[in-house]
Amino acid sequence: MRFETTLHRPVEAAGVGLHSGVPVKIRILPAPPSTGIVFVRTDLDGFQVPASWRHVARVSYATSLMRQGVLISTTEHLLSVFYSMGVDNAYVEIDNLEVPILDGSGLPFVEMVREAGLKTYRRLRRYLRIRRPVTVEDRGRRISILPAESFRLSCDVFFNHPLVGRQTLEMEVTPERYAAEIAPARTFGFEHELHQMRDMGLIRGASLENAVCFGERLLNPEGLRFPDECCRHKALDLIGDLALIGRPLLGHVVAERAGHAMHAALVKRIMSDPSLYEILSFDQLASRVVSALVS
């Protein structure tokens, strides 16, 4: 994409928060160039929380943002869709503290973006290109990003359950492939963890209508959407967390059993060291590609 985008017209949805269980409505509106994605708490006099790595607050079972004590929770699915479908600028009006989980995947948000349509501005889109490898490791888990001329993902997950086990996924992320191969993958959990998570104040809004649950068998009567739905959903989450960089990313991300905390640590590591990246316009990128071909 050469130029920045926003939505053509507002779209809205309503549901419950996955962890809080609270009813919530969101309305997504067009925003001017260079706005980025900004959450607007309509229940708190329109208080704004930009979707930025600078405002990451909690990263355990979801990614939450906080500014001046105002929280926006479970942002990763919506941000993943905006990032992958090419939405650079939008206001997200929200009347409670958690983005609605809807069906547990990114697909309803993809459909909202398609319904709204994209509007293109005349301001050049600027990309963040990784210049040298970056790695974050912790207790056998690792996430790295390598230089590349496109946005690529390699995800490897392992869950000690006979219906999951080890799953891997590798792809170059485009709007078309994301919408078909990643967005439909739902959040998931395991029956033996439910009581503990609820005791922690989590998953109060979870049901088989918005999450996949593995017990001795798969509890969802409709079955899985993909044989490796867990890995695909982890890729969805990863993209949503990387979106907090605030620019389209050029690099190859390799995630091995990583989660929200490691995603956030990678983003912070990148953004804290400007020598790791460069900011380029689409025209500058195109010029480099032409020069490389000629040489």
C-alpha positions, 0 to 999 in steps of 0.5 A: 500500500502506498498511501495511508488509509481509514474507513469510508464510514462508521460501523458498530458492534456489541457483545461482552468482554471475554474476561470481564463479562461486561456488556460493551458496544464499539463504534469504529469511525474514520480518522484523519491521516497520522492519527493511528488507532485511538480508543475513545471511552465514551463512558468516560467523557471521550477519554482517549487511549492511543493503541501504542506500545507506550501504553501497554499495561497488562499482558497475561491472558490478554493485552491491555492498554492504560493511560492515566488510569483508564483501561482498554482490555483485550485489544489484540483481536481488533488491532490484529484485524486493523493491521492485517487489513490495512487500516492505518487510522481509526477512532474506536468508540467504546463504552466499557473497559474491554473490547467485545470478544464477539465469536472469539476470532477476528472474523467479525472485525474483518467483516466490519472493515469490509462493510465500512470499506477503505478510504485512501488519503494522499499521505504516504504510508511509512513502514518500519523495516527491521535492519538486524535480528532481535531476539527475546528468550525466557524459559524455553520460549523465544521470539525473534524478528529478522530483516525481510522485505515483507511481513512474514510469520513463523509460529510454533506452539505446543500444548500438552493435550492430545487434541492439540500438541505441536502446531506450526504455521508459516506465511507471508501476511497479506489482507487476503490470506489473513482474512481467509487463514488467520482471522477465523481462528478462535480463542481457546482454552482447556476445561481443567483450567476453567475454575482456576481462571475464573478464580483469578477474575478471568473468562467471566464472559467465556462460552462455547459461542466465543471460545474453543474448549478442549476437555477429554474431547472437543466441547464445541459441537460445531468442531474446529475451523482448522485442524491447527486452529490454536496455532492460527489464533496465536498468530492472530494474537501475535499480529495484534500485539505487533500492531502496537508498534504503530506502523506497518512492519517489514520483517520475519517474526519467528515465535516459538511458544511465545505469548502476550508478554514476550510479544510486548517485550519484543516490541519494547526492545525494538522501539527502545533502540532506533538502530534496529530499524529504519522508517521508509515510505512506500516510494523509498521501498519501491526505489530500493527494490528497483535498484536491487533488480537493476544491480 
